[in-house]
Amino acid sequence: MNDLTASLNPVLYAENGYEKLNAFINSEKPSKIFILVDSNTHSFCLSRFLQKIGTDIITEVIEIEAGEEFKNLQTCEGVWNALSELEADRKSLVINLGGGVVTDLGGFVASTFKRGIQFINVPTTLLSMVDASVGGKTGVDLGNLKNQIGVIIQPEMVLIDSDYLETLSPQEMRSGLAEILKHGLIANENYWNKVTNLAELDLSDLDEIIKDSVDIKAEIVKKDPFEKNIRKTLNYGHTLGHAIESYCLTHPEKNKLLHGEAIAAGMILESYISHKLEDFPEAKLQQINEVIKKMYGKEEFSNEDISRIKDLMKFDKKNERGNINFVLLKDIGEPLIDIIVPNDVIDKAFEYYLTN
């Protein structure tokens, strides 16, 4: 067990993780095991996972559609009904095998079914390994508004096996890298410099980086599990990034962006705002802009797009008393929380993003 995560939930890796999972099942003796997958993880990950667990307990598989657009209460209702029809009880165990949509939605479903049953997260994407599966946040979207419904509750354990990453597309891998880059920006300049060279690293390097990234997030969450102060720093790039993601999700003419792709754009925008309001060094702003655009390219936004994106920021979960609260950087590794940003500075940030 990782020391930093011990007070949250055990984050376990590879073969040691499967041993601990099997020991947990043998000890707890759940009445039934339900494995929640989406259509992708059903095809690419389920058979590998089933080979790793040895139990005579009845195991049922529940499948949902893949994609952020299905992370909603309607999908939850379908899973709740499936659990009920398959006679799940309060001694049942849910194992969420998938990316952030599966672990977020599955954790929420488990924590509310019969007032709460045990669940375990087995993340299968890079994004869910370093972000969604760690920290106890569960939930679903309300319309196109991100993560409006949910609870903070810890899974029994998180099992990270980087072999599942072999099933991912390059686009999905890039999406996960955005959260790793964010961890560098908010936590440690040496780590930022290390992970900006990710394109040259192989999967064995990635194992170490995943552990480092989980440690960074776990240390922050341990200090502030319910996001009263320092945990807000994990939302760097997300105030504008979530609004961009929500806008593109339902706009008929926009590319649907993966979470990390939207957060990447958000980090450039919020680094520019940090430069203007908090004297974040211009040379580091330029480096962030170059590193992220080399990896993710650049999205195009019209004035109307920008206006609608700004409207969506009003629904950000960090907002209080009608104010839109940003996380900004004084320097790499020096985040600031609850900063109110003037409208004209947001406009200038988009201008910088689009023209540099």
N, C-alpha and C positions, 0 to 999 in steps of 0.2 A: 504494500500500500504506500502511496506517495505521501510523505509527511504533510505537505501543504494541503492536501485534500482530505486528510484524515478526519477533520472536524466537520466536513461537509458530507461526502460520500466517497467510498473507495473508488479511485480511478485505476483500473487494472489493465495490463497490457498483454496481448498475444496469448501464448500458451498458459502462462500463469493466470491470466484472466479466466480462461475456460476452466481451469482446475478449481478456482475459487467459485465460479458460477455453479459448477456441478456440486461442489461442497455445500453451497447455499441451498440448492434445490433439495439435496439429501437431508439437510438439517431442517429446513422449513416445511418440507413435504406439502407443497401447495396442492389443493384439491384438483386443479386443472391448470395447465399452462397455455396461455394464448400468445401467439407470436403475431405482432402487427407488422405488416410489410406494405410497401406500395408495389405497383405493377413492375417497376424496375428491380427492386430488391427481391421480389418473388422469383424473378427470372435468373438474376445474377449472383445473389448472396445466400438465399435460403438453404440451398442444398449443402453448401459449405458449413453454414452455421449448425444445421441439424446433425452433421457428422461429428461435431465437436461436443454435443451434449448427450450424455447417456442417462436416460431415465425411463422408467416404465409408466410414469404419470401421463395421463391422457393429454395430448398436445393438439391444439387446434390452430389453424392459420387463418387470420383475417386480413383481407387485402383491400387497400384503398387505391384510388387513382393517384398517379404521380403528378406533382406540380403544386406550386404555391396557390394556384386558383382553387384547389380543393381543400385548402387548409381553413375550413369554416365549420360552423355549427351543424350544417346539414350533413357533412361527413361524420362529425362526432355522433350525430343521432344514429347514423347507419352502424357505427361501431358499437354504440351502446345497445342498440337492438340486437346486433349479432351476439354480443356477450350474454344478453338476457336469453336469447333463443338457445344458445349453447350451454345454458345453465351455469354460468359463472356465479360464484358466490364470494363472500368476503375473504375466503382463504385462497382465492385464485391468484395467479401471478401473470402479469402482462410483460412481455419482452418486446421492446420497440426496436426493430431491426431496420434501419434506414437512415436517411438524411435528416436535416433539421425539421422538415415538415412532419415526418413520422415521429421523431422524438418529442417535438413540441406538442403535437396533437395527441399522441399516445399517452404522454404523461398527464395531460389534462383529462383525457377520458378516464384513465385509471384512477386519478386522484378524486374524481367526482362520482364514479360508479359505486353505488351502495355506500356512499360517503367515504370512499377511498379504499383501494386495494393496492397491493405492492406492485411496483414496476421496476424494470431494469432497462437501461439504454445500451444498445449496441450500435453506435454510429457507423455508417458505412461511407460517408463522404468526408472529405477533408474539412469542409465547413462545419459539419456537425461534430467532428472529433475535437476541434479546437474551440468551438463556440457553443453550438446549440445544446449539446448533451451535458455540458458542465455548468453547474451553478444553480440548478433547480428551477429555472424559468420554464413554464409550460404555457400553452395557449394557442389561440386561433385568431384569424383575422375577422373583422366585421366589415362586410363588403370588401372594398379595396384598402381598408385601413388596417395597418399591420398590428397584429398582436394586441388587440384591444380587449380580448376576453381571455382570462387565464389566472393561474395561481402560481406562487413560488413554493415548490415542495421538492424535496430531494428524492431521487431514485434510490433504490437499495444499493446499486452499484452502477458504474459505467465501465464497459469493456471495450477497449480500443484495440483493433487488429488492423494494421495498415495494409495487410494483404487485400482487403476489400477495395483499396484505392486502385488496384489494377483494373477494376471494372469501370472506372470513371472516364468520361471524355476530357480532353484538354480544357474545354470551357468550364466544366465542373471543378477541375483542379484549380483553375485560376480563381474561381469564385471563393474557394476556401483560402487561397493565399492572401486575399484581401484582409481577412480577419487577423492573419499572422502579421501582416504589415502593420495593421492597427495596433496590435500588441507591442510591436517595436516602438511605434511613435509615442504611445502613452507611457511606456515603462522604462525603456533603456536604449540609449543611442547605439551601444555596441551591438545589441540584438537587432536593431533596425538595420545597421550596416551589414550584419550577417545575412539577414533574410532578404535584402534587396538583391542578393546574388542567387536567388532560388532557382533561376532558370538553368544554372550550371550544376545544381545539386541532383543527386539521384535518390531513389526511394530509401536507401539506407540512411542518408543524411536526413531525410524527412522524418524518420522515426525519432531522432533526437530533437528536431525542431518542434514536432508535435508535443513531445513531453515538455519542452521549454515553454511553449505557448500555453499549454494546460496549466503549468505551474504559475505563470504570470496571472492568468485569469483566476485560478483558485485562490491565490494569495489575496487578491483584491476582494473576491466574494467572501472569503473567510472573515475579513475585517468588517464587511458591510453586507450581510446576506440579503437584506430587504431594500437595498438601493436608496438609502437615506443620504449618503454623501459620496464616499470615494468610489463606490461601484458605478456611479454615473459616468466615470471616466471611460468605462467600456463602451459607452455610446458615441465615442469620437467618430465623426464622419457619418453618424446615423441620423442626425436631425434632418439634414438635407437628403442624405442617402435613402432613408426610408420613404420620404416624400417622393423622390424620384422613382423608386421601385414601385410604389403604389400607383403613381401616375401612369407609368409605362405598362403596368399590369392590365389596365382596362382601356387604354387608348388604342383604338382600332388601327392606327397607322404607325404606332411606335413598336420597336423591338421590345419584346418582354425581356427584361433584364433579370439575370440571376441576382440573388441577394448581394453577393460579393462584388459583382460588376457595378451595382448601384452605389454600394458603400465606397468603392474606389473613387467614383466621381465625387461623392460626398466628402471624402478626405481631402481632395484637392481644393474644393470650395471652402471647406472649413479651415484648411491651412492658410488660404489667402485671407480669410476673415481674421485668423489669429495674427497674421502679419500686420494687418491694418489696425487692429484694436489692441493687441498685446505685444507688439514689437517682435513677433516671431521672426527669426533671421531670414532675410530675403533669399540668401543663397540656399538655405535649407528648403524654403518654399519651392524654389526652382528645381531642386533635386527631387522633391516629392512629386512635382508635376511631371518631370521627365521619366522617373521610374514607373509611375502608375500608367502614364499614357503609352509608354513602350509596351507594357504588359497588357493593357486593356483597350487601347485606342481611345477615341473621343466620341461621345454622343453629341448629337445636334439638338439644340433647344431654341425654339422661337420665343419671342416676347410673350406670346399667349401661353406657351408651355411653362415658362418661368413663373408667370402670374398664378397659374393653377397649381404648380408645385408649391409655391409659397402658401397658398390657401390650405394645402394638405398638411403643412407643418403644424397647423393649429391643433391637430389631433395627436401630436407626439406625446407619449406617455410621461416624458420628463417635464412637461409644462405644468406650471402652477399659477393659480390666481390670474389666469388670462395671459400670462407672459410665456413667450417661446424661449426656452432655456437651451443654450448651446454649451457643449464642451469645447474649449479652445486650448491651444498650446502656447505657453510662454517660451518653451524650447522643447526639443525632443526629450521625452521623459519627464516633462513638467506640465501636466495637464491642469486646467482650471475648469471649475464647474459653475453652472447656473449663471452664465453670461448672457445678457440680453443684447441682441444685435440689431442696430438700426436697419431699416428696410433698404436704404440706398447702398449700404455696404454689401448686403446680399446680392443686389443687382450688379455691383462691381465685381463680386466674386464670380458670377456667371460670365461676365464680360471677360475676366481673366481666363477662366476655364476655356471659353470658346475661341480665344484669340492667341493663346500661347501654346 
